[in-house]
């Protein structure tokens, strides 16, 4: 008898993309299971045209967050799930899990309400890398009793329509993509260093800048500083799936430790992730077959300064970014 399973991940885009690995593993081992996914409003476009996701539930956290939470709980209870897998570690998702009425509830022990889950699993982030694993593997522990084998990789499914949309920009030939922005200042490689990199590229290589509409300012500044004639900003002009399709066809994609890195992983696009204040050992690194890490080569006593990043460098010097050499980025293209 097939099971009805709900996965919960209402965090930001990068977390959502990494959570798709659990979807893939469940579908691989339980092809008859009815899979549902709860996401935050704004992330639902990632699943347009998804081939095996039966239902997508959306929580609007900005407009009447808690009234919508109770409406959502009512909907979840009406679905009568066999299993709920909560990939998030916060109380609101724990509330939905505990009162869902599901026959079985699984989540991380860090969740404040995990004491009421059927199954609790540790979530370990160790900066030394000795105990920590990748987030995909940490998530896989939640479904280890449901599936066999290793964790799948994250996966998104850009459609033919997404591919056709790219043709309207006359995209062809040899190109790279750069996603220069990040929500956090200390995760963002400085715009002047991105510009230095672009200025040093072979003129035959086209550069596309990608990001959200709010990233237009940094992209225009990058274009101005680089003085390149071979660069174009597509910020705000592509959906997430369209961006993923564009990155899949690139010679290389240069990103920060942010959502575009995970977009690359989800379509196996070549990627170079530039790490500033954070480190790959946290377990959120790129998973594409052609993946590269660029980070400061000298040890810094202040790095990492936090798991997520800050609005400014706590030390005031931002050496974790400023001491990355342009040749580190260029060497990737010569491999």
Buried (B, 14 or more C-beta within 10 A) or exposed (E): EEBBBBBBBBBBBBBBBBBBBBBBBBBEBBEEBBBBBBBBEBBBEBBBEBEEBEEBBBBBBEEEEEEBBEEBBEEBBEBEBBBBBBBBBBEBBBBBBBBBBBEBBBBBEBBEBBEBBEBBBEBEBEBEEEEBBBBBEBBBBBBBEBBEEEBBBBBBBBBEEBBEBBEEBEBEEEBBBBBBBBBBBBBBBBBEBBBBBBEEBEEEBBBBBBBBEEBBEBBBBBBEBBEBEBBBBBBEBBBBBBBBBBBBBBBBBBBBBBBBBBBBBBBBBBBBBBBBBBBBBBBBBBBBEBBBBBBBEEEBEEBBBEEEBEEEBEEEEBBBBBBBEEEBBEEBBEE
